[in-house]
Each structure stands twice: as C-alpha cells, then as structure tokens.
C-alpha cells in the first residue's frame, strides 16, 4: 500500500509539473517561470537557486517541517509552493511546483524522511484553493 501511495504521489507531482495554462504536456518546453528555479535535495540538505542567483538552503538536521502551500492564482500564475522550515514561522526554503529538480527532490524526501505523507501530497496536488498541507514534521530524532 505504501509503495502504491508513493508511486501515486510521484505521478501526481509529475502531472502538476507537466500541466499549466496553455501548456501542452507533450511539448518539450519546460513549465515557465517555475522551471527557472533549481531545487536540489542532496547529502547536505535542501536548496533552491533562483533565477536572480539568490540561494536558499536548509540542512537536513535543521529541517523541522515541510508543507505545500496552494493558492487560487493558477493556472495562469504559479499556485503550488514547497515550503521547508527550520523552526520559526517562516520557511527557510521555498520553491514552486515545477521547479527544475522537483521530481528528484520528491524522491529524496520520500526516501529520507520517515513519516513523509504521500497522502497529503496527493491532496495538495488536487487543490485549487488557498490551503496548506503538512507533508512531514520532525518528531524526536527524525531526519
């Protein structure tokens, strides 16, 4: 069941990445402007490089929760945002769904973070309203 949910969550995220206003999923053009953000989930943690060269990052050990925030701004504007928190009320790293590297990050998050909620990810990918979905929260000695 968990493997099936993981596969479904990956598919749901891929569908969001491929779709957009006026964007044909069969076209080779990347989703814009979302794909101009480069997300990386590596040994050190999560980071994103923005088109203007600014970088946000959080180390795995500092990560306290991950949410997806959705808005009703789509499909013309970006409307899905990954948010990575390192304590506090503001996210340390934010990138849009459709960012370059999003699929690789999702795979890393599902592998690395015990309790990562594929069910909440699927719910988030179906949202067209202003909402926040908790995908993972640190408990005890997690991450």
Order of alpha helices (4+ residues) and beta strands (2+ residues): alpha-beta-beta-beta-beta-beta-beta-alpha-alpha-beta
